[in-house]
Amino acid sequence: KTVPEGSQVAEYLFHKGLFDSIVPRNPLKGVLSELFRLHSFFPWK
């Protein structure tokens, strides 16, 4: 099965609701913790 042309470009993925965040290394731990909390990987304190 082949992948349709243009299906892996950033604009297409953004239109479908997927996007990648570019996060500098220093705040990365806090950003990941917040994402995990939002998706209930860690219990709320």
Distance bins in CASP14 RR format, pairs under 12 A and 6 or more apart:
PFRMAT RR
TARGET T0000
AUTHOR 0000-0000-0000
RMODE 2
METHOD distances of the structure
MODEL  1
1 7 0 0 0 0 0 1 0 0 0 0 0
2 8 0 0 0 0 0 1 0 0 0 0 0
3 9 0 0 0 0 0 1 0 0 0 0 0
3 12 0 0 0 0 0 1 0 0 0 0 0
4 12 0 0 0 0 1 0 0 0 0 0 0
5 12 0 0 0 0 1 0 0 0 0 0 0
6 12 1 0 1 0 0 0 0 0 0 0 0
6 13 0 0 0 0 1 0 0 0 0 0 0
6 15 0 0 0 0 0 1 0 0 0 0 0
6 16 0 0 0 0 0 1 0 0 0 0 0
7 13 0 0 0 0 1 0 0 0 0 0 0
7 15 0 0 0 0 0 1 0 0 0 0 0
7 16 0 0 0 0 1 0 0 0 0 0 0
7 18 0 0 0 0 0 1 0 0 0 0 0
8 14 0 0 0 0 0 1 0 0 0 0 0
8 16 0 0 0 0 0 1 0 0 0 0 0
8 18 0 0 0 0 0 1 0 0 0 0 0
9 15 0 0 0 0 1 0 0 0 0 0 0
9 16 0 0 0 0 0 1 0 0 0 0 0
9 18 0 0 0 0 0 1 0 0 0 0 0
10 16 0 0 0 0 0 1 0 0 0 0 0
10 17 0 0 0 0 0 1 0 0 0 0 0
10 18 0 0 0 0 1 0 0 0 0 0 0
10 19 1 0 0 1 0 0 0 0 0 0 0
10 20 1 0 0 1 0 0 0 0 0 0 0
10 22 0 0 0 0 0 1 0 0 0 0 0
11 17 0 0 0 0 0 1 0 0 0 0 0
11 18 0 0 0 0 0 1 0 0 0 0 0
11 19 0 0 0 0 0 1 0 0 0 0 0
12 18 0 0 0 0 1 0 0 0 0 0 0
12 19 0 0 0 0 0 1 0 0 0 0 0
13 19 1 0 0 1 0 0 0 0 0 0 0
13 20 0 0 0 0 1 0 0 0 0 0 0
14 20 0 0 0 0 1 0 0 0 0 0 0
14 21 0 0 0 0 0 1 0 0 0 0 0
21 27 0 0 0 0 0 1 0 0 0 0 0
21 28 0 0 0 0 0 1 0 0 0 0 0
21 31 1 0 0 1 0 0 0 0 0 0 0
21 32 0 0 0 0 0 1 0 0 0 0 0
21 34 0 0 0 0 0 1 0 0 0 0 0
21 35 0 0 0 0 1 0 0 0 0 0 0
22 28 0 0 0 0 0 1 0 0 0 0 0
22 31 0 0 0 0 0 1 0 0 0 0 0
23 29 0 0 0 0 1 0 0 0 0 0 0
23 30 0 0 0 0 1 0 0 0 0 0 0
23 31 1 0 1 0 0 0 0 0 0 0 0
23 32 0 0 0 0 1 0 0 0 0 0 0
23 33 0 0 0 0 0 1 0 0 0 0 0
23 34 0 0 0 0 0 1 0 0 0 0 0
23 35 0 0 0 0 1 0 0 0 0 0 0
24 30 0 0 0 0 0 1 0 0 0 0 0
24 31 0 0 0 0 1 0 0 0 0 0 0
25 31 0 0 0 0 0 1 0 0 0 0 0
25 32 0 0 0 0 0 1 0 0 0 0 0
27 33 0 0 0 0 0 1 0 0 0 0 0
27 34 0 0 0 0 1 0 0 0 0 0 0
28 34 0 0 0 0 0 1 0 0 0 0 0
28 35 0 0 0 0 0 1 0 0 0 0 0
29 35 0 0 0 0 0 1 0 0 0 0 0
29 36 0 0 0 0 0 1 0 0 0 0 0
30 36 0 0 0 0 1 0 0 0 0 0 0
30 37 0 0 0 0 1 0 0 0 0 0 0
30 38 0 0 0 0 0 1 0 0 0 0 0
30 42 0 0 0 0 0 1 0 0 0 0 0
31 37 0 0 0 0 0 1 0 0 0 0 0
31 38 0 0 0 0 0 1 0 0 0 0 0
32 38 0 0 0 0 0 1 0 0 0 0 0
32 39 0 0 0 0 0 1 0 0 0 0 0
32 41 0 0 0 0 1 0 0 0 0 0 0
32 42 0 0 0 0 0 1 0 0 0 0 0
33 39 0 0 0 0 0 1 0 0 0 0 0
33 41 0 0 0 0 1 0 0 0 0 0 0
33 42 1 0 0 1 0 0 0 0 0 0 0
33 45 0 0 0 0 0 1 0 0 0 0 0
34 41 0 0 0 0 0 1 0 0 0 0 0
34 42 0 0 0 0 1 0 0 0 0 0 0
34 44 0 0 0 0 0 1 0 0 0 0 0
35 41 0 0 0 0 1 0 0 0 0 0 0
35 42 0 0 0 0 0 1 0 0 0 0 0
36 42 1 0 1 0 0 0 0 0 0 0 0
36 43 0 0 0 0 0 1 0 0 0 0 0
36 44 0 0 0 0 0 1 0 0 0 0 0
37 43 0 0 0 0 1 0 0 0 0 0 0
37 44 1 0 0 1 0 0 0 0 0 0 0
37 45 0 0 0 0 1 0 0 0 0 0 0
38 44 0 0 0 0 0 1 0 0 0 0 0
END
